[in-house]
Amino acid sequence: MLIQVEDHLYRLRSLSGQVLFMYYHQF
């Protein structure tokens, strides 16, 4: 179960990182 939680946090962090990357590179 702990592995699933870490995997979820990793995906969430990766997704937010992609959003921030796209957001900052618009300017």
C-alpha positions as CSV (number, residue, x, y, z in Angstrom):
1,M,0.0,0.0,0.0
2,L,2.9,2.3,0.8
3,I,4.3,1.8,-2.7
4,Q,0.9,2.8,-4.2
5,V,0.9,6.0,-2.2
6,E,4.5,6.9,-3.3
7,D,3.6,6.1,-6.9
8,H,0.6,8.4,-6.7
9,L,2.6,11.2,-5.2
10,Y,5.3,10.7,-7.9
11,R,2.7,10.9,-10.7
12,L,1.0,14.0,-9.1
13,R,4.4,15.7,-8.8
14,S,5.3,14.8,-12.3
15,L,1.9,16.1,-13.6
16,S,2.2,19.4,-11.7
17,G,5.8,19.7,-12.9
18,Q,4.7,19.4,-16.5
19,V,1.9,22.0,-16.0
20,L,4.4,24.5,-14.4
21,F,6.9,23.8,-17.2
22,M,4.2,24.5,-19.9
23,Y,2.9,27.5,-18.0
24,Y,6.3,29.2,-17.6
25,H,7.4,28.5,-21.2
26,Q,4.3,30.4,-22.5
27,F,6.0,33.7,-21.7
